Amino acid sequence: MLLLVVSAIVAAAAIIVFGKQKKPNRIMQEGKLVKSETVCRDGEMFYVEKVTFKDWQSAFTAFI
């Protein structure tokens, strides 16, 4: 029984570690990340992030 619990904990930890490694680093460090995806247009790959801000002033200063 103890072996089953330990193996379940190890499996869960491995899933968490490998799941975090697949994500690319965020471009926009400010704001709340809503969605990120890789898009292919005309044979070129683009990384796109959708980020929300609390107001337009914080969005404006984040881009400058």
PDB file of N, CA, C, O and CB in Angstrom:
ATOM      1  N   MET A   1       0.817  -1.191   0.000  1.00  0.00           N
ATOM      2  CA  MET A   1       0.000   0.000   0.000  1.00  0.00           C
ATOM      3  C   MET A   1       0.866   1.264   0.000  1.00  0.00           C
ATOM      4  O   MET A   1       0.583   2.228  -0.710  1.00  0.00           O
ATOM      5  CB  MET A   1      -0.933  -0.006   1.203  1.00  0.00           C
ATOM      6  N   LEU A   2       1.922   1.235   0.809  1.00  0.00           N
ATOM      7  CA  LEU A   2       2.832   2.371   0.881  1.00  0.00           C
ATOM      8  C   LEU A   2       3.536   2.576  -0.458  1.00  0.00           C
ATOM      9  O   LEU A   2       3.762   3.713  -0.875  1.00  0.00           O
ATOM     10  CB  LEU A   2       3.863   2.166   2.003  1.00  0.00           C
ATOM     11  N   LEU A   3       3.877   1.501  -1.117  1.00  0.00           N
ATOM     12  CA  LEU A   3       4.527   1.587  -2.431  1.00  0.00           C
ATOM     13  C   LEU A   3       3.597   2.237  -3.452  1.00  0.00           C
ATOM     14  O   LEU A   3       4.056   3.010  -4.294  1.00  0.00           O
ATOM     15  CB  LEU A   3       4.952   0.184  -2.917  1.00  0.00           C
ATOM     16  N   LEU A   4       2.321   1.941  -3.394  1.00  0.00           N
ATOM     17  CA  LEU A   4       1.341   2.538  -4.303  1.00  0.00           C
ATOM     18  C   LEU A   4       1.215   4.046  -4.070  1.00  0.00           C
ATOM     19  O   LEU A   4       1.144   4.814  -5.029  1.00  0.00           O
ATOM     20  CB  LEU A   4      -0.028   1.861  -4.129  1.00  0.00           C
ATOM     21  N   VAL A   5       1.188   4.469  -2.822  1.00  0.00           N
ATOM     22  CA  VAL A   5       1.090   5.892  -2.496  1.00  0.00           C
ATOM     23  C   VAL A   5       2.338   6.633  -2.937  1.00  0.00           C
ATOM     24  O   VAL A   5       2.245   7.719  -3.509  1.00  0.00           O
ATOM     25  CB  VAL A   5       0.867   6.087  -0.996  1.00  0.00           C
ATOM     26  N   VAL A   6       3.496   6.064  -2.679  1.00  0.00           N
ATOM     27  CA  VAL A   6       4.761   6.695  -3.069  1.00  0.00           C
ATOM     28  C   VAL A   6       4.871   6.796  -4.583  1.00  0.00           C
ATOM     29  O   VAL A   6       5.310   7.825  -5.097  1.00  0.00           O
ATOM     30  CB  VAL A   6       5.955   5.908  -2.506  1.00  0.00           C
ATOM     31  N   SER A   7       4.487   5.765  -5.301  1.00  0.00           N
ATOM     32  CA  SER A   7       4.562   5.810  -6.758  1.00  0.00           C
ATOM     33  C   SER A   7       3.564   6.812  -7.339  1.00  0.00           C
ATOM     34  O   SER A   7       3.845   7.434  -8.363  1.00  0.00           O
ATOM     35  CB  SER A   7       4.308   4.421  -7.341  1.00  0.00           C
ATOM     36  N   ALA A   8       2.411   6.974  -6.704  1.00  0.00           N
ATOM     37  CA  ALA A   8       1.439   7.974  -7.157  1.00  0.00           C
ATOM     38  C   ALA A   8       1.975   9.382  -6.947  1.00  0.00           C
ATOM     39  O   ALA A   8       1.778  10.250  -7.798  1.00  0.00           O
ATOM     40  CB  ALA A   8       0.104   7.803  -6.419  1.00  0.00           C
ATOM     41  N   ILE A   9       2.642   9.621  -5.836  1.00  0.00           N
ATOM     42  CA  ILE A   9       3.235  10.935  -5.567  1.00  0.00           C
ATOM     43  C   ILE A   9       4.353  11.236  -6.560  1.00  0.00           C
ATOM     44  O   ILE A   9       4.450  12.357  -7.060  1.00  0.00           O
ATOM     45  CB  ILE A   9       3.776  11.002  -4.126  1.00  0.00           C
ATOM     46  N   VAL A  10       5.188  10.257  -6.848  1.00  0.00           N
ATOM     47  CA  VAL A  10       6.280  10.436  -7.814  1.00  0.00           C
ATOM     48  C   VAL A  10       5.721  10.700  -9.208  1.00  0.00           C
ATOM     49  O   VAL A  10       6.243  11.550  -9.930  1.00  0.00           O
ATOM     50  CB  VAL A  10       7.200   9.194  -7.835  1.00  0.00           C
ATOM     51  N   ALA A  11       4.684   9.995  -9.591  1.00  0.00           N
ATOM     52  CA  ALA A  11       4.065  10.203 -10.902  1.00  0.00           C
ATOM     53  C   ALA A  11       3.447  11.592 -11.003  1.00  0.00           C
ATOM     54  O   ALA A  11       3.582  12.250 -12.034  1.00  0.00           O
ATOM     55  CB  ALA A  11       2.998   9.135 -11.166  1.00  0.00           C
ATOM     56  N   ALA A  12       2.782  12.040  -9.967  1.00  0.00           N
ATOM     57  CA  ALA A  12       2.182  13.378  -9.972  1.00  0.00           C
ATOM     58  C   ALA A  12       3.247  14.459 -10.046  1.00  0.00           C
ATOM     59  O   ALA A  12       3.075  15.452 -10.754  1.00  0.00           O
ATOM     60  CB  ALA A  12       1.320  13.582  -8.727  1.00  0.00           C
ATOM     61  N   ALA A  13       4.336  14.276  -9.327  1.00  0.00           N
ATOM     62  CA  ALA A  13       5.435  15.246  -9.370  1.00  0.00           C
ATOM     63  C   ALA A  13       6.069  15.284 -10.762  1.00  0.00           C
ATOM     64  O   ALA A  13       6.411  16.358 -11.257  1.00  0.00           O
ATOM     65  CB  ALA A  13       6.502  14.901  -8.308  1.00  0.00           C
ATOM     66  N   ALA A  14       6.227  14.129 -11.388  1.00  0.00           N
ATOM     67  CA  ALA A  14       6.804  14.091 -12.742  1.00  0.00           C
ATOM     68  C   ALA A  14       5.898  14.786 -13.753  1.00  0.00           C
ATOM     69  O   ALA A  14       6.385  15.479 -14.646  1.00  0.00           O
ATOM     70  CB  ALA A  14       7.050  12.639 -13.177  1.00  0.00           C
ATOM     71  N   ILE A  15       4.602  14.609 -13.622  1.00  0.00           N
ATOM     72  CA  ILE A  15       3.652  15.274 -14.531  1.00  0.00           C
ATOM     73  C   ILE A  15       3.724  16.779 -14.361  1.00  0.00           C
ATOM     74  O   ILE A  15       3.708  17.512 -15.350  1.00  0.00           O
ATOM     75  CB  ILE A  15       2.210  14.782 -14.278  1.00  0.00           C
ATOM     76  N   ILE A  16       3.803  17.253 -13.129  1.00  0.00           N
ATOM     77  CA  ILE A  16       3.878  18.687 -12.875  1.00  0.00           C
ATOM     78  C   ILE A  16       5.175  19.266 -13.432  1.00  0.00           C
ATOM     79  O   ILE A  16       5.155  20.323 -14.062  1.00  0.00           O
ATOM     80  CB  ILE A  16       3.770  18.972 -11.372  1.00  0.00           C
ATOM     81  N   VAL A  17       6.293  18.595 -13.210  1.00  0.00           N
ATOM     82  CA  VAL A  17       7.592  19.095 -13.678  1.00  0.00           C
ATOM     83  C   VAL A  17       7.646  19.116 -15.199  1.00  0.00           C
ATOM     84  O   VAL A  17       8.060  20.119 -15.780  1.00  0.00           O
ATOM     85  CB  VAL A  17       8.739  18.230 -13.122  1.00  0.00           C
ATOM     86  N   PHE A  18       7.243  18.051 -15.848  1.00  0.00           N
ATOM     87  CA  PHE A  18       7.297  18.004 -17.308  1.00  0.00           C
ATOM     88  C   PHE A  18       6.260  18.913 -17.950  1.00  0.00           C
ATOM     89  O   PHE A  18       6.479  19.407 -19.056  1.00  0.00           O
ATOM     90  CB  PHE A  18       7.098  16.584 -17.792  1.00  0.00           C
ATOM     91  N   GLY A  19       5.143  19.142 -17.285  1.00  0.00           N
ATOM     92  CA  GLY A  19       4.122  20.050 -17.804  1.00  0.00           C
ATOM     93  C   GLY A  19       4.600  21.494 -17.825  1.00  0.00           C
ATOM     94  O   GLY A  19       4.271  22.238 -18.748  1.00  0.00           O
ATOM     95  N   LYS A  20       5.364  21.898 -16.831  1.00  0.00           N
ATOM     96  CA  LYS A  20       5.881  23.257 -16.773  1.00  0.00           C
ATOM     97  C   LYS A  20       7.003  23.477 -17.780  1.00  0.00           C
ATOM     98  O   LYS A  20       7.197  24.608 -18.227  1.00  0.00           O
ATOM     99  CB  LYS A  20       6.372  23.569 -15.373  1.00  0.00           C
ATOM    100  N   GLN A  21       7.733  22.461 -18.147  1.00  0.00           N
ATOM    101  CA  GLN A  21       8.856  22.610 -19.068  1.00  0.00           C
ATOM    102  C   GLN A  21       8.402  22.832 -20.500  1.00  0.00           C
ATOM    103  O   GLN A  21       9.166  23.391 -21.287  1.00  0.00           O
ATOM    104  CB  GLN A  21       9.745  21.392 -19.002  1.00  0.00           C
ATOM    105  N   LYS A  22       7.204  22.424 -20.877  1.00  0.00           N
ATOM    106  CA  LYS A  22       6.722  22.550 -22.244  1.00  0.00           C
ATOM    107  C   LYS A  22       6.338  23.984 -22.592  1.00  0.00           C
ATOM    108  O   LYS A  22       6.380  24.361 -23.763  1.00  0.00           O
ATOM    109  CB  LYS A  22       5.539  21.639 -22.458  1.00  0.00           C
ATOM    110  N   LYS A  23       5.964  24.797 -21.595  1.00  0.00           N
ATOM    111  CA  LYS A  23       5.485  26.142 -21.850  1.00  0.00           C
ATOM    112  C   LYS A  23       6.653  27.079 -22.179  1.00  0.00           C
ATOM    113  O   LYS A  23       7.675  27.056 -21.494  1.00  0.00           O
ATOM    114  CB  LYS A  23       4.702  26.666 -20.639  1.00  0.00           C
ATOM    115  N   PRO A  24       6.509  27.896 -23.217  1.00  0.00           N
ATOM    116  CA  PRO A  24       7.561  28.874 -23.505  1.00  0.00           C
ATOM    117  C   PRO A  24       7.525  30.009 -22.486  1.00  0.00           C
ATOM    118  O   PRO A  24       6.514  30.228 -21.819  1.00  0.00           O
ATOM    119  CB  PRO A  24       7.407  29.434 -24.937  1.00  0.00           C
ATOM    120  N   ASN A  25       8.637  30.723 -22.374  1.00  0.00           N
ATOM    121  CA  ASN A  25       8.681  31.861 -21.475  1.00  0.00           C
ATOM    122  C   ASN A  25       7.736  32.948 -21.963  1.00  0.00           C
ATOM    123  O   ASN A  25       7.598  33.169 -23.167  1.00  0.00           O
ATOM    124  CB  ASN A  25      10.112  32.403 -21.354  1.00  0.00           C
ATOM    125  N   ARG A  26       7.096  33.615 -21.036  1.00  0.00           N
ATOM    126  CA  ARG A  26       6.165  34.679 -21.395  1.00  0.00           C
ATOM    127  C   ARG A  26       6.921  35.894 -21.907  1.00  0.00           C
ATOM    128  O   ARG A  26       7.994  36.235 -21.407  1.00  0.00           O
ATOM    129  CB  ARG A  26       5.290  35.062 -20.193  1.00  0.00           C
ATOM    130  N   ILE A  27       6.346  36.537 -22.907  1.00  0.00           N
ATOM    131  CA  ILE A  27       6.909  37.770 -23.434  1.00  0.00           C
ATOM    132  C   ILE A  27       6.460  38.941 -22.571  1.00  0.00           C
ATOM    133  O   ILE A  27       7.271  39.775 -22.169  1.00  0.00           O
ATOM    134  CB  ILE A  27       6.492  37.983 -24.907  1.00  0.00           C
ATOM    135  N   MET A  28       5.168  38.995 -22.290  1.00  0.00           N
ATOM    136  CA  MET A  28       4.600  40.066 -21.472  1.00  0.00           C
ATOM    137  C   MET A  28       4.608  39.610 -20.020  1.00  0.00           C
ATOM    138  O   MET A  28       3.809  38.756 -19.637  1.00  0.00           O
ATOM    139  CB  MET A  28       3.150  40.436 -21.937  1.00  0.00           C
ATOM    140  N   GLN A  29       5.493  40.164 -19.212  1.00  0.00           N
ATOM    141  CA  GLN A  29       5.561  39.784 -17.804  1.00  0.00           C
ATOM    142  C   GLN A  29       4.463  40.456 -16.992  1.00  0.00           C
ATOM    143  O   GLN A  29       4.084  39.952 -15.934  1.00  0.00           O
ATOM    144  CB  GLN A  29       6.924  40.138 -17.227  1.00  0.00           C
ATOM    145  N   GLU A  30       3.945  41.592 -17.471  1.00  0.00           N
ATOM    146  CA  GLU A  30       2.875  42.295 -16.772  1.00  0.00           C
ATOM    147  C   GLU A  30       1.527  41.764 -17.249  1.00  0.00           C
ATOM    148  O   GLU A  30       1.437  41.126 -18.298  1.00  0.00           O
ATOM    149  CB  GLU A  30       2.974  43.827 -17.001  1.00  0.00           C
ATOM    150  N   GLY A  31       0.494  42.029 -16.477  1.00  0.00           N
ATOM    151  CA  GLY A  31      -0.852  41.629 -16.874  1.00  0.00           C
ATOM    152  C   GLY A  31      -1.135  40.167 -16.567  1.00  0.00           C
ATOM    153  O   GLY A  31      -0.288  39.444 -16.042  1.00  0.00           O
ATOM    154  N   LYS A  32      -2.346  39.754 -16.907  1.00  0.00           N
ATOM    155  CA  LYS A  32      -2.785  38.378 -16.662  1.00  0.00           C
ATOM    156  C   LYS A  32      -2.830  37.632 -17.995  1.00  0.00           C
ATOM    157  O   LYS A  32      -3.521  38.049 -18.925  1.00  0.00           O
ATOM    158  CB  LYS A  32      -4.186  38.347 -15.957  1.00  0.00           C
ATOM    159  N   LEU A  33      -2.096  36.536 -18.079  1.00  0.00           N
ATOM    160  CA  LEU A  33      -2.065  35.735 -19.296  1.00  0.00           C
ATOM    161  C   LEU A  33      -3.387  35.000 -19.460  1.00  0.00           C
ATOM    162  O   LEU A  33      -3.782  34.214 -18.598  1.00  0.00           O
ATOM    163  CB  LEU A  33      -0.886  34.737 -19.269  1.00  0.00           C
ATOM    164  N   VAL A  34      -4.070  35.262 -20.577  1.00  0.00           N
ATOM    165  CA  VAL A  34      -5.351  34.620 -20.850  1.00  0.00           C
ATOM    166  C   VAL A  34      -5.151  33.404 -21.737  1.00  0.00           C
ATOM    167  O   VAL A  34      -5.728  32.344 -21.492  1.00  0.00           O
ATOM    168  CB  VAL A  34      -6.324  35.607 -21.508  1.00  0.00           C
ATOM    169  N   LYS A  35      -4.323  33.562 -22.781  1.00  0.00           N
ATOM    170  CA  LYS A  35      -4.136  32.486 -23.746  1.00  0.00           C
ATOM    171  C   LYS A  35      -2.786  32.661 -24.426  1.00  0.00           C
ATOM    172  O   LYS A  35      -2.372  33.786 -24.703  1.00  0.00           O
ATOM    173  CB  LYS A  35      -5.284  32.465 -24.791  1.00  0.00           C
ATOM    174  N   SER A  36      -2.105  31.571 -24.694  1.00  0.00           N
ATOM    175  CA  SER A  36      -0.880  31.611 -25.486  1.00  0.00           C
ATOM    176  C   SER A  36      -0.913  30.456 -26.478  1.00  0.00           C
ATOM    177  O   SER A  36      -1.337  29.349 -26.146  1.00  0.00           O
ATOM    178  CB  SER A  36       0.388  31.534 -24.575  1.00  0.00           C
ATOM    179  N   GLU A  37      -0.467  30.726 -27.682  1.00  0.00           N
ATOM    180  CA  GLU A  37      -0.476  29.689 -28.709  1.00  0.00           C
ATOM    181  C   GLU A  37       0.591  29.977 -29.759  1.00  0.00           C
ATOM    182  O   GLU A  37       1.086  31.099 -29.863  1.00  0.00           O
ATOM    183  CB  GLU A  37      -1.864  29.589 -29.368  1.00  0.00           C
ATOM    184  N   THR A  38       0.933  28.973 -30.521  1.00  0.00           N
ATOM    185  CA  THR A  38       1.843  29.112 -31.641  1.00  0.00           C
ATOM    186  C   THR A  38       1.015  29.014 -32.909  1.00  0.00           C
ATOM    187  O   THR A  38       0.264  28.058 -33.102  1.00  0.00           O
ATOM    188  CB  THR A  38       2.975  28.030 -31.606  1.00  0.00           C
ATOM    189  N   VAL A  39       1.159  30.017 -33.778  1.00  0.00           N
ATOM    190  CA  VAL A  39       0.358  30.111 -34.992  1.00  0.00           C
ATOM    191  C   VAL A  39       1.285  30.007 -36.194  1.00  0.00           C
ATOM    192  O   VAL A  39       2.377  30.576 -36.187  1.00  0.00           O
ATOM    193  CB  VAL A  39      -0.461  31.437 -35.030  1.00  0.00           C
ATOM    194  N   CYS A  40       0.861  29.292 -37.218  1.00  0.00           N
ATOM    195  CA  CYS A  40       1.633  29.166 -38.449  1.00  0.00           C
ATOM    196  C   CYS A  40       0.920  29.950 -39.548  1.00  0.00           C
ATOM    197  O   CYS A  40      -0.230  29.661 -39.876  1.00  0.00           O
ATOM    198  CB  CYS A  40       1.815  27.665 -38.855  1.00  0.00           C
ATOM    199  N   ARG A  41       1.605  30.941 -40.113  1.00  0.00           N
ATOM    200  CA  ARG A  41       1.067  31.754 -41.214  1.00  0.00           C
ATOM    201  C   ARG A  41       2.093  31.802 -42.332  1.00  0.00           C
ATOM    202  O   ARG A  41       3.228  32.228 -42.119  1.00  0.00           O
ATOM    203  CB  ARG A  41       0.705  33.199 -40.734  1.00  0.00           C
ATOM    204  N   ASP A  42       1.706  31.374 -43.502  1.00  0.00           N
ATOM    205  CA  ASP A  42       2.575  31.380 -44.690  1.00  0.00           C
ATOM    206  C   ASP A  42       3.919  30.704 -44.426  1.00  0.00           C
ATOM    207  O   ASP A  42       4.959  31.176 -44.887  1.00  0.00           O
ATOM    208  CB  ASP A  42       2.808  32.813 -45.160  1.00  0.00           C
ATOM    209  N   GLY A  43       3.893  29.623 -43.699  1.00  0.00           N
ATOM    210  CA  GLY A  43       5.105  28.856 -43.439  1.00  0.00           C
ATOM    211  C   GLY A  43       5.964  29.397 -42.309  1.00  0.00           C
ATOM    212  O   GLY A  43       7.017  28.824 -42.026  1.00  0.00           O
ATOM    213  N   GLU A  44       5.563  30.466 -41.658  1.00  0.00           N
ATOM    214  CA  GLU A  44       6.314  31.037 -40.546  1.00  0.00           C
ATOM    215  C   GLU A  44       5.571  30.778 -39.244  1.00  0.00           C
ATOM    216  O   GLU A  44       4.343  30.845 -39.203  1.00  0.00           O
ATOM    217  CB  GLU A  44       6.541  32.552 -40.753  1.00  0.00           C
ATOM    218  N   MET A  45       6.310  30.483 -38.183  1.00  0.00           N
ATOM    219  CA  MET A  45       5.733  30.202 -36.877  1.00  0.00           C
ATOM    220  C   MET A  45       5.801  31.457 -36.012  1.00  0.00           C
ATOM    221  O   MET A  45       6.843  32.108 -35.935  1.00  0.00           O
ATOM    222  CB  MET A  45       6.464  29.020 -36.191  1.00  0.00           C
ATOM    223  N   PHE A  46       4.684  31.793 -35.362  1.00  0.00           N
ATOM    224  CA  PHE A  46       4.607  32.943 -34.477  1.00  0.00           C
ATOM    225  C   PHE A  46       4.070  32.501 -33.126  1.00  0.00           C
ATOM    226  O   PHE A  46       3.160  31.675 -33.049  1.00  0.00           O
ATOM    227  CB  PHE A  46       3.721  34.052 -35.085  1.00  0.00           C
ATOM    228  N   TYR A  47       4.639  33.058 -32.061  1.00  0.00           N
ATOM    229  CA  TYR A  47       4.151  32.819 -30.704  1.00  0.00           C
ATOM    230  C   TYR A  47       3.284  34.014 -30.322  1.00  0.00           C
ATOM    231  O   TYR A  47       3.752  35.152 -30.357  1.00  0.00           O
ATOM    232  CB  TYR A  47       5.340  32.613 -29.679  1.00  0.00           C
ATOM    233  N   VAL A  48       2.031  33.771 -29.960  1.00  0.00           N
ATOM    234  CA  VAL A  48       1.066  34.830 -29.686  1.00  0.00           C
ATOM    235  C   VAL A  48       0.562  34.692 -28.254  1.00  0.00           C
ATOM    236  O   VAL A  48       0.223  33.596 -27.807  1.00  0.00           O
ATOM    237  CB  VAL A  48      -0.115  34.782 -30.694  1.00  0.00           C
ATOM    238  N   GLU A  49       0.515  35.823 -27.537  1.00  0.00           N
ATOM    239  CA  GLU A  49      -0.031  35.848 -26.188  1.00  0.00           C
ATOM    240  C   GLU A  49      -1.204  36.817 -26.124  1.00  0.00           C
ATOM    241  O   GLU A  49      -1.142  37.916 -26.674  1.00  0.00           O
ATOM    242  CB  GLU A  49       1.055  36.241 -25.165  1.00  0.00           C
ATOM    243  N   LYS A  50      -2.264  36.407 -25.456  1.00  0.00           N
ATOM    244  CA  LYS A  50      -3.376  37.308 -25.165  1.00  0.00           C
ATOM    245  C   LYS A  50      -3.291  37.624 -23.677  1.00  0.00           C
ATOM    246  O   LYS A  50      -3.386  36.734 -22.832  1.00  0.00           O
ATOM    247  CB  LYS A  50      -4.782  36.671 -25.554  1.00  0.00           C
ATOM    248  N   VAL A  51      -3.108  38.916 -23.371  1.00  0.00           N
ATOM    249  CA  VAL A  51      -2.897  39.361 -21.998  1.00  0.00           C
ATOM    250  C   VAL A  51      -3.921  40.433 -21.670  1.00  0.00           C
ATOM    251  O   VAL A  51      -4.187  41.312 -22.490  1.00  0.00           O
ATOM    252  CB  VAL A  51      -1.450  39.893 -21.793  1.00  0.00           C
ATOM    253  N   THR A  52      -4.500  40.366 -20.469  1.00  0.00           N
ATOM    254  CA  THR A  52      -5.444  41.401 -20.049  1.00  0.00           C
ATOM    255  C   THR A  52      -4.815  42.251 -18.940  1.00  0.00           C
ATOM    256  O   THR A  52      -3.984  41.782 -18.163  1.00  0.00           O
ATOM    257  CB  THR A  52      -6.782  40.766 -19.564  1.00  0.00           C
ATOM    258  N   PHE A  53      -5.239  43.499 -18.898  1.00  0.00           N
ATOM    259  CA  PHE A  53      -4.777  44.440 -17.888  1.00  0.00           C
ATOM    260  C   PHE A  53      -5.988  45.020 -17.175  1.00  0.00           C
ATOM    261  O   PHE A  53      -7.109  44.940 -17.678  1.00  0.00           O
ATOM    262  CB  PHE A  53      -3.909  45.566 -18.519  1.00  0.00           C
ATOM    263  N   LYS A  54      -5.759  45.606 -15.998  1.00  0.00           N
ATOM    264  CA  LYS A  54      -6.884  46.149 -15.229  1.00  0.00           C
ATOM    265  C   LYS A  54      -7.440  47.420 -15.853  1.00  0.00           C
ATOM    266  O   LYS A  54      -8.632  47.698 -15.724  1.00  0.00           O
ATOM    267  CB  LYS A  54      -6.456  46.428 -13.798  1.00  0.00           C
ATOM    268  N   ASP A  55      -6.593  48.199 -16.530  1.00  0.00           N
ATOM    269  CA  ASP A  55      -7.057  49.401 -17.219  1.00  0.00           C
ATOM    270  C   ASP A  55      -6.121  49.732 -18.376  1.00  0.00           C
ATOM    271  O   ASP A  55      -5.070  49.108 -18.527  1.00  0.00           O
ATOM    272  CB  ASP A  55      -7.150  50.594 -16.240  1.00  0.00           C
ATOM    273  N   TRP A  56      -6.499  50.707 -19.188  1.00  0.00           N
ATOM    274  CA  TRP A  56      -5.718  51.014 -20.381  1.00  0.00           C
ATOM    275  C   TRP A  56      -4.384  51.672 -20.032  1.00  0.00           C
ATOM    276  O   TRP A  56      -3.429  51.554 -20.800  1.00  0.00           O
ATOM    277  CB  TRP A  56      -6.514  51.919 -21.307  1.00  0.00           C
ATOM    278  N   GLN A  57      -4.294  52.360 -18.896  1.00  0.00           N
ATOM    279  CA  GLN A  57      -3.030  52.994 -18.529  1.00  0.00           C
ATOM    280  C   GLN A  57      -1.950  51.961 -18.230  1.00  0.00           C
ATOM    281  O   GLN A  57      -0.804  52.122 -18.648  1.00  0.00           O
ATOM    282  CB  GLN A  57      -3.227  53.902 -17.323  1.00  0.00           C
ATOM    283  N   SER A  58      -2.305  50.917 -17.519  1.00  0.00           N
ATOM    284  CA  SER A  58      -1.319  49.872 -17.205  1.00  0.00           C
ATOM    285  C   SER A  58      -0.940  49.106 -18.475  1.00  0.00           C
ATOM    286  O   SER A  58       0.209  48.685 -18.611  1.00  0.00           O
ATOM    287  CB  SER A  58      -1.878  48.894 -16.131  1.00  0.00           C
ATOM    288  N   ALA A  59      -1.867  48.919 -19.394  1.00  0.00           N
ATOM    289  CA  ALA A  59      -1.546  48.263 -20.661  1.00  0.00           C
ATOM    290  C   ALA A  59      -0.596  49.128 -21.469  1.00  0.00           C
ATOM    291  O   ALA A  59       0.351  48.620 -22.068  1.00  0.00           O
ATOM    292  CB  ALA A  59      -2.825  47.973 -21.469  1.00  0.00           C
ATOM    293  N   PHE A  60      -0.841  50.422 -21.490  1.00  0.00           N
ATOM    294  CA  PHE A  60       0.001  51.347 -22.249  1.00  0.00           C
ATOM    295  C   PHE A  60       1.424  51.389 -21.705  1.00  0.00           C
ATOM    296  O   PHE A  60       2.385  51.351 -22.474  1.00  0.00           O
ATOM    297  CB  PHE A  60      -0.601  52.745 -22.228  1.00  0.00           C
ATOM    298  N   THR A  61       1.564  51.467 -20.380  1.00  0.00           N
ATOM    299  CA  THR A  61       2.906  51.517 -19.792  1.00  0.00           C
ATOM    300  C   THR A  61       3.639  50.187 -19.913  1.00  0.00           C
ATOM    301  O   THR A  61       4.870  50.173 -19.919  1.00  0.00           O
ATOM    302  CB  THR A  61       2.820  51.919 -18.332  1.00  0.00           C
ATOM    303  N   ALA A  62       2.929  49.077 -20.009  1.00  0.00           N
ATOM    304  CA  ALA A  62       3.577  47.776 -20.160  1.00  0.00           C
ATOM    305  C   ALA A  62       4.232  47.635 -21.539  1.00  0.00           C
ATOM    306  O   ALA A  62       5.236  46.936 -21.675  1.00  0.00           O
ATOM    307  CB  ALA A  62       2.558  46.649 -19.944  1.00  0.00           C
ATOM    308  N   PHE A  63       3.679  48.287 -22.551  1.00  0.00           N
ATOM    309  CA  PHE A  63       4.227  48.181 -23.899  1.00  0.00           C
ATOM    310  C   PHE A  63       5.371  49.149 -24.143  1.00  0.00           C
ATOM    311  O   PHE A  63       6.132  48.975 -25.094  1.00  0.00           O
ATOM    312  CB  PHE A  63       3.145  48.418 -24.913  1.00  0.00           C
ATOM    313  N   ILE A  64       5.506  50.159 -23.306  1.00  0.00           N
ATOM    314  CA  ILE A  64       6.566  51.165 -23.522  1.00  0.00           C
ATOM    315  C   ILE A  64       7.851  50.747 -22.880  1.00  0.00           C
ATOM    316  O   ILE A  64       8.845  51.469 -22.959  1.00  0.00           O
ATOM    317  CB  ILE A  64       6.150  52.521 -22.979  1.00  0.00           C
TER     318      ILE A  64
END
